[in-house]
Amino acid sequence: GVQGGGLPDVTAQTRAAVALGKNQNRNQNHQKGGEPQQQQQQSTNVFVELLKTVGSRGRGYEYATVFEGITRLLNNVHEAQNTYLPGSVMEIECHQELLVLLWKFLEENEGFMPYVLKHCDVTSLVVPIAYFMFEARKDAARVGLVHICTFILLKLSGERNFCVQLNKPFEVNLPCYEFPLFTGTHTDLLVLVLHKLVVNGVDKLAPLYNCFLTIICNVSPYTKQLCLLSSVKLVSLFELFTSHRFLYGAQDNHVYVSLLLEVFNNVVQYQYAGNPHLVYAIVRRRAAFERTRECGAVETAEMAPAFHHFPDSAGAKAAASAAGKGGGIERRLRRQEEEGGGSGGGGGGGVPTESTKVVDTTETHEEGSAQEAVGSVRAEQPLSSSDGEGGAAALSSFGGAGDKPNAPSQFRFVPNSSWLAAVKNELPLTTILRLLQHLVPQIDELVRRSEGAIDDATIMSFLTNTTMVGLLPVPHPIVIRKYTPNRFTGLWFTAFMWGVVFLNNQLMPLFDGATIKLFTVTVAAPPSAV
């Protein structure tokens, strides 16, 4: 009487749950000759120990077998939805458990990730992960799925071989009706999916915005060519994050702008020749960059009344947000403007505060020297789920101050001149401004000579044949932000996995939801009939 797909699902649940078992330390005091002696014994997780031995002693083929098996099952989810004859391919339901199992291999087996990145096609893993994230972006019940996919991408994006493989052309037809059609690479796929998660995802994804941009930032130095659509989306994100209503919404919102500028700098300085679409998008929307350069000249007295209603928090829910429905950052900002910043509580969509940042990342330069760690996890609230007839299971992220609907007015952020000056000094604008200073007059002259009768193809050809050697600043070292494991993410994975097990075994309940302490069980009301 197991709910779900039967034996395969139960097997995947069991393996993933057992693999998440923590080693526990037990202290025993012994007395010998009247003197206390403390001995520490460590209980080991046998499954994890066996997982570490996979591929050892020169058996590298085992890594390939595991990776190909996991990716084949993960791709089954979208392949089953993309057949000419509906129902002709049976769809598995244990993809979340498989993702947890994959994560344990990446974390516990030291040889697994290096072998996979060198000998396997990692794009076969990127496609289903991107599909899961895109399909779950509006569903509050699947926020946990987006989290685990983000963790995997963040860990892989810290490796050069992964970033280089993303330049492989994307030729898969995903069954996503709202996903834009494009011709490009797997890097374009990631950019378009992460853009959709920001502008069209549920409010609970706000703490992951920093991770989304970090993934793009890690990949950008190795991106040989971005398509027109993904280039425009990146610049659109920059326009959104530099708008006054967002940039002045929270004290740390400029971090998003800084990451996007680093993306642009990486592409311009390392991959200029192959990315005329991005360069052209930057030139066409140069007003956003010029406005950012002049942000320190804005008078505090003029902007404070307009933006005082933004709370200094991340992922705050707008008062009018319906449960389980998300309109992304743009809709939240529009709602707040319509509400006029009243006491109903707005969501700034701000950067995660110290209590809501999701993962540790360590900055590593191309020489491989580790720099200071940024970001941390704070598991302030348990994983939440729901159970009930017609209800949705909300496997949400750990929240902090950003999940509180009403922020006290005395804690709301009000920008001042010193903050603006500090932000202006931190933003790496020099490279882009130098690019615009050189290209804009030449493009204007090209348009003037053609008397306005010029098409985009001519400008693209001009940009492709133009060199920026000697005009831009000396290229900076490539900075890669790598995932750093910590106990908080371990707790999150444990709570997430047991939440999945709990929700998948409700046909004949195995657990008493009222006595569970690992996560919170709530019953969501069934949707009302229209």
C-alpha positions in Angstrom: 0.0 0.0 0.0 2.7 2.5 -0.9 1.7 5.6 -2.6 3.7 6.5 -5.7 5.5 4.4 -8.3 6.0 1.3 -6.3 9.2 -0.5 -5.6 11.6 1.9 -7.5 10.3 4.9 -5.5 10.5 3.1 -2.2 14.0 1.9 -3.0 15.1 5.4 -4.0 13.6 6.9 -0.8 15.3 4.3 1.4 18.7 4.8 -0.2 18.5 8.6 -0.1 17.2 8.7 3.5 19.9 6.2 4.7 22.6 8.1 3.0 21.7 11.3 4.8 22.2 9.6 8.2 24.6 11.6 10.3 27.6 10.2 12.2 26.9 10.7 15.9 29.4 11.1 18.6 28.9 9.3 21.8 31.0 10.2 24.9 31.5 7.6 27.4 33.2 8.2 30.7 35.4 5.5 32.2 37.1 5.6 35.5 40.3 3.7 36.1 42.4 4.2 39.2 40.1 7.0 40.4 40.9 9.2 37.3 38.2 9.8 34.7 39.0 9.1 31.1 36.9 10.3 28.3 36.7 8.3 25.1 34.9 9.3 22.0 33.3 6.7 19.8 31.9 7.5 16.4 29.0 5.6 14.9 29.5 5.2 11.2 26.9 5.2 8.4 27.6 1.9 6.6 25.8 3.1 3.4 27.9 6.3 3.2 31.1 4.2 3.7 30.1 1.9 0.9 29.2 4.9 -1.3 32.7 6.2 -0.8 34.2 3.0 -2.1 32.4 3.2 -5.5 35.0 3.6 -8.2 38.0 3.0 -5.9 40.9 0.8 -6.8 40.9 1.8 -10.4 37.2 0.9 -11.1 36.4 4.1 -12.8 33.8 2.5 -14.9 31.6 2.4 -11.8 31.4 6.2 -11.8 30.2 6.1 -15.4 27.6 3.5 -14.6 26.2 5.4 -11.6 26.1 8.7 -13.5 24.5 7.4 -16.6 21.9 5.5 -14.6 21.0 8.6 -12.6 20.8 10.9 -15.6 18.8 8.4 -17.6 16.2 8.2 -14.9 16.1 12.0 -14.4 15.7 12.6 -18.1 12.8 10.1 -18.1 10.6 12.8 -16.4 10.6 15.2 -19.4 10.9 12.5 -22.0 7.7 10.9 -20.7 5.9 14.2 -21.2 7.3 14.7 -24.7 6.0 11.7 -26.6 3.7 11.6 -29.6 1.5 9.0 -27.9 0.6 10.2 -24.4 1.3 7.6 -21.7 3.5 5.5 -24.0 6.5 6.0 -21.7 6.1 5.3 -18.0 7.2 8.3 -15.8 9.1 7.7 -12.6 8.2 9.7 -9.5 11.4 9.4 -7.5 13.4 12.2 -9.2 13.7 14.1 -5.9 15.2 11.1 -4.2 17.6 10.6 -7.1 18.8 14.2 -6.8 19.5 13.7 -3.2 21.4 10.5 -4.0 23.4 12.4 -6.7 24.2 15.1 -4.2 25.6 12.5 -1.7 27.8 11.1 -4.5 29.1 14.6 -5.2 29.7 15.3 -1.6 31.0 12.0 -0.2 32.8 10.3 -3.0 36.0 12.3 -3.8 36.6 10.7 -7.2 33.1 10.9 -8.5 32.8 14.5 -9.6 36.3 14.7 -11.2 35.7 11.6 -13.2 32.2 12.7 -14.3 33.4 16.1 -15.4 36.3 14.6 -17.4 34.8 11.6 -19.0 31.0 12.0 -19.0 28.5 14.4 -20.7 27.4 16.6 -17.9 24.9 18.4 -20.1 22.7 15.3 -19.9 22.4 16.3 -16.2 21.9 20.0 -16.8 18.8 19.5 -19.0 16.6 17.7 -16.5 17.7 20.0 -13.6 16.8 23.0 -15.7 13.5 21.4 -16.5 12.7 20.7 -12.9 13.5 24.3 -11.9 11.5 25.8 -14.6 8.4 23.7 -14.0 8.6 24.2 -10.2 9.1 28.0 -10.2 5.4 28.9 -9.6 4.6 26.0 -7.3 5.2 26.7 -3.6 4.9 23.0 -2.9 8.1 22.4 -4.9 10.4 25.1 -3.6 12.6 22.4 -2.0 13.1 20.8 -5.5 14.4 24.2 -6.8 16.7 24.4 -3.8 18.3 21.0 -4.3 18.7 21.7 -8.1 20.4 25.0 -7.2 22.8 23.4 -4.8 23.9 20.9 -7.4 24.4 23.6 -10.1 26.3 25.8 -7.7 28.6 23.0 -6.7 29.2 22.0 -10.4 29.6 25.6 -11.6 32.7 25.9 -9.5 34.5 23.5 -11.8 36.1 24.6 -15.0 35.3 21.4 -17.0 31.6 21.8 -16.2 31.6 25.4 -17.4 33.4 24.5 -20.6 31.0 21.7 -21.4 28.0 24.1 -21.3 29.2 25.5 -24.6 27.7 22.3 -26.2 24.7 23.2 -28.5 21.3 22.7 -26.9 19.1 20.6 -29.1 16.6 19.0 -26.8 12.9 19.9 -27.2 11.6 20.3 -23.6 7.8 20.0 -23.0 7.7 23.5 -21.5 5.0 25.5 -23.2 6.0 28.8 -21.6 9.7 28.4 -22.3 11.0 30.7 -25.1 12.3 29.1 -28.2 16.0 29.8 -28.9 19.0 28.5 -30.7 22.0 28.4 -28.5 24.0 26.4 -26.0 23.4 24.9 -22.6 24.7 28.1 -21.1 21.8 29.9 -22.8 19.4 27.3 -21.3 20.7 28.0 -17.8 20.5 31.8 -18.2 16.9 31.7 -19.5 15.7 29.3 -16.8 17.4 31.3 -14.0 16.0 34.5 -15.4 12.5 33.0 -15.4 13.0 32.0 -11.7 13.8 35.5 -10.8 11.0 37.4 -12.7 8.3 34.7 -12.6 8.9 32.6 -9.6 7.3 32.3 -6.2 8.3 34.7 -3.4 10.0 31.9 -1.5 12.7 31.7 -4.1 14.0 35.2 -3.2 16.8 33.8 -0.9 18.2 31.9 -3.9 18.6 34.9 -6.2 22.2 35.3 -5.0 22.9 31.7 -5.9 21.3 32.0 -9.3 23.5 34.9 -10.2 26.6 33.2 -8.7 26.0 30.2 -11.0 25.9 32.5 -14.0 28.9 34.4 -12.8 30.9 31.2 -12.4 30.0 30.1 -15.9 30.5 33.5 -17.7 34.3 33.5 -18.2 34.0 30.3 -20.2 31.0 31.2 -22.3 32.0 31.3 -25.9 28.7 32.6 -27.3 25.4 33.8 -25.8 22.4 33.9 -28.1 20.5 37.1 -28.6 17.6 36.1 -26.3 19.8 35.2 -23.3 21.9 38.4 -23.8 18.8 40.6 -23.7 17.5 38.7 -20.6 20.8 39.3 -18.7 20.7 43.1 -19.5 17.0 43.1 -18.5 18.0 41.7 -15.1 20.5 44.4 -14.7 17.9 47.1 -15.5 15.6 45.5 -13.0 18.1 45.3 -10.2 19.4 48.8 -10.8 15.9 50.4 -10.8 15.4 52.7 -7.8 12.5 50.8 -6.5 14.7 47.7 -6.1 18.2 49.0 -5.6 17.1 51.2 -2.7 14.8 48.5 -1.3 17.3 46.9 1.0 20.8 47.5 2.2 22.5 44.7 0.3 20.5 44.7 -2.9 23.5 46.1 -4.7 25.1 42.7 -4.4 22.9 41.5 -7.3 24.2 44.4 -9.4 27.8 43.7 -8.6 27.4 40.0 -9.6 25.8 41.0 -12.9 28.5 43.5 -13.7 31.1 40.8 -13.0 29.2 38.6 -15.5 29.5 41.3 -18.1 33.1 42.0 -17.3 34.0 38.4 -17.7 32.4 38.1 -21.1 33.8 41.3 -22.4 37.3 40.7 -21.2 37.6 37.0 -21.9 35.0 36.1 -24.6 34.5 39.4 -26.5 34.9 38.0 -30.0 32.1 35.4 -29.7 29.5 37.6 -27.9 28.5 40.5 -30.1 24.8 39.9 -29.0 25.6 40.7 -25.4 27.8 43.7 -26.3 25.1 45.1 -28.6 22.5 44.6 -25.8 24.7 46.5 -23.4 25.2 49.4 -25.9 21.5 49.6 -26.7 20.6 49.9 -23.0 23.6 52.0 -22.0 21.2 54.3 -20.1 21.0 51.7 -17.3 24.7 51.7 -16.9 25.0 55.4 -17.0 22.3 55.7 -14.4 24.1 53.3 -12.1 27.3 55.3 -12.5 25.4 58.4 -11.3 23.6 56.7 -8.4 25.8 58.5 -5.9 24.6 61.9 -7.1 21.0 61.3 -6.0 20.0 63.3 -3.0 19.0 61.2 0.0 16.2 63.6 0.9 14.6 63.2 -2.5 14.6 59.4 -2.6 13.9 58.5 1.0 10.2 59.3 0.9 9.8 57.2 -2.2 11.5 54.1 -1.0 11.1 54.0 2.7 8.4 51.3 2.5 10.8 48.6 1.4 11.7 46.3 4.3 15.4 45.3 4.8 14.8 41.6 4.3 14.8 38.9 1.7 12.0 36.9 0.3 9.3 38.8 2.2 5.8 38.0 1.0 3.6 40.7 -0.4 0.4 41.1 1.5 -1.7 40.4 -1.6 0.3 37.3 -2.6 -1.9 34.3 -2.9 -0.7 31.0 -1.4 1.1 28.8 -4.0 1.0 31.5 -6.7 4.0 33.6 -7.6 4.4 36.5 -10.0 8.1 37.0 -9.6 10.0 40.1 -8.5 8.4 42.4 -11.0 4.9 41.7 -9.9 5.8 42.0 -6.2 7.4 45.4 -6.8 4.3 46.6 -8.8 2.0 45.4 -5.9 4.0 47.4 -3.4 3.8 50.5 -5.5 0.1 50.1 -5.9 -0.3 49.6 -2.1 1.8 52.6 -1.4 4.0 50.9 1.1 1.3 50.6 3.7 1.5 48.5 6.9 0.2 45.5 5.0 3.8 44.5 4.6 5.6 44.5 1.3 8.3 42.2 -0.1 11.4 44.0 -1.3 12.7 40.9 -3.0 15.9 41.9 -1.4 19.1 40.0 -1.0 19.1 37.4 1.7 20.1 38.8 5.1 22.6 37.1 7.3 19.9 34.8 8.6 18.6 33.7 5.2 21.7 33.2 3.0 21.6 29.7 1.6 25.1 28.4 1.1 28.7 29.1 1.9 30.8 30.0 -1.2 34.5 30.4 -1.3 36.1 32.7 -3.9 39.0 31.0 -5.8 41.1 32.8 -8.3 42.4 31.0 -11.4 45.7 30.3 -9.6 43.6 28.2 -7.1 44.2 30.2 -4.0 41.2 30.4 -1.7 39.9 33.8 -0.7 37.5 34.8 2.0 34.2 33.0 2.3 31.0 34.8 1.7 27.5 33.8 2.6 26.2 31.4 5.3 23.3 29.2 6.1 21.0 29.9 9.0 18.4 27.2 9.5 16.1 29.4 11.6 12.8 27.7 10.6 12.1 24.1 9.9 11.2 22.7 6.6 7.4 23.0 6.1 5.2 20.6 4.4 1.5 20.1 4.2 -0.8 17.1 4.1 -4.4 16.8 3.4 -7.0 16.1 0.7 -6.5 18.5 -2.1 -3.7 20.3 -0.3 -0.3 21.1 -1.7 2.9 20.0 0.0 5.0 23.1 0.6 8.6 21.9 0.9 9.9 25.4 1.5 13.3 26.9 2.2 14.6 27.8 5.5 13.4 31.3 6.2 14.5 34.1 8.3 13.4 37.7 8.7 12.4 37.7 5.0 9.5 35.3 5.6 7.8 37.6 8.1 4.9 39.3 6.4 5.0 42.5 8.4 8.3 44.2 9.0 8.3 46.9 11.8 8.7 50.3 10.2 11.6 51.2 12.5 13.7 48.4 10.8 12.9 49.4 7.3 15.9 50.5 5.2 16.3 54.1 4.2 19.2 54.8 2.0 21.6 57.7 2.8 24.5 59.4 1.1 27.2 57.4 2.9 25.5 54.1 1.8 25.3 55.4 -1.8 28.9 56.4 -1.8 29.9 52.9 -0.5 27.8 51.2 -3.1 29.2 53.2 -5.9 32.7 52.3 -4.9 31.9 48.6 -4.8 30.3 48.3 -8.2 32.9 47.2 -10.9 31.7 49.6 -13.6 35.0 50.6 -15.1 35.2 47.9 -17.8 31.7 48.4 -19.1 31.9 52.2 -19.1 35.2 52.0 -21.0 33.5 49.7 -23.5 30.6 52.2 -24.0 33.0 55.1 -24.2 34.7 53.5 -27.2 31.8 51.8 -29.0 28.9 54.3 -28.7 30.5 57.1 -30.7 31.6 54.7 -33.4 28.1 53.2 -33.7 26.5 56.7 -33.7 28.9 57.7 -36.5 28.0 54.5 -38.4 24.3 55.3 -38.1 24.8 58.9 -39.2 26.7 57.9 -42.3 24.0 55.5 -43.3 21.4 58.3 -42.7 19.5 56.1 -40.3 19.0 53.2 -42.8 21.0 50.6 -41.0 19.9 47.2 -39.7 21.0 45.2 -36.7 23.1 42.8 -38.9 25.4 45.6 -40.0 26.0 46.7 -36.4 26.6 43.1 -35.3 29.1 42.7 -38.1 30.8 45.9 -37.0 31.0 44.7 -33.4 32.4 41.3 -34.5 35.2 42.9 -36.5 36.0 45.4 -33.7 38.8 44.7 -31.3 39.0 46.0 -27.7 42.6 45.1 -27.2 44.5 47.9 -25.5 41.3 49.8 -24.7 39.9 47.9 -21.8 41.5 47.6 -18.3 43.9 44.8 -17.7 41.8 41.6 -17.4 41.2 40.7 -13.8 41.9 37.2 -12.5 39.0 34.8 -13.0 37.1 34.5 -9.7 35.1 31.3 -9.1 32.9 31.0 -6.1 32.8 27.4 -4.9 30.3 25.8 -2.7 31.5 25.2 0.9 29.7 22.4 2.8 28.4 23.2 6.3 26.2 21.6 8.9 23.2 23.8 8.0 22.9 22.5 4.4 23.2 19.0 5.9 20.3 19.7 8.1 18.3 21.1 5.2 18.9 18.0 3.1 17.9 15.7 5.9 14.6 17.6 6.5 13.9 17.8 2.8 14.4 14.1 2.2 12.3 13.0 5.1 9.6 15.5 4.0 9.5 13.8 0.6 9.3 10.4 2.3 6.5 11.6 4.5 4.5 13.1 1.6 4.9 10.0 -0.6 3.5 7.7 2.0 0.1 9.1 2.7 -2.1 6.5 1.1 -1.5 4.3 4.1 0.1 6.8 6.6 3.4 5.6 8.1 4.0 8.6 10.3 2.0 10.7 12.7 2.3 14.3 11.5 1.5 15.8 14.9 4.6 14.3 16.5 7.1 15.1 13.8 9.7 17.7 14.9 12.1 17.6 12.0 9.7 19.7 9.9 6.4 21.4 10.3 3.3 19.6 8.9 0.4 21.9 7.9 -2.8 21.1 6.1 -3.5 23.4 3.1 -7.1 24.1 2.2 -8.2 22.6 -1.1 -8.6 25.1 -4.0 -12.0 26.6 -4.2 -14.1 25.8 -7.3 -14.5 28.6 -9.7 
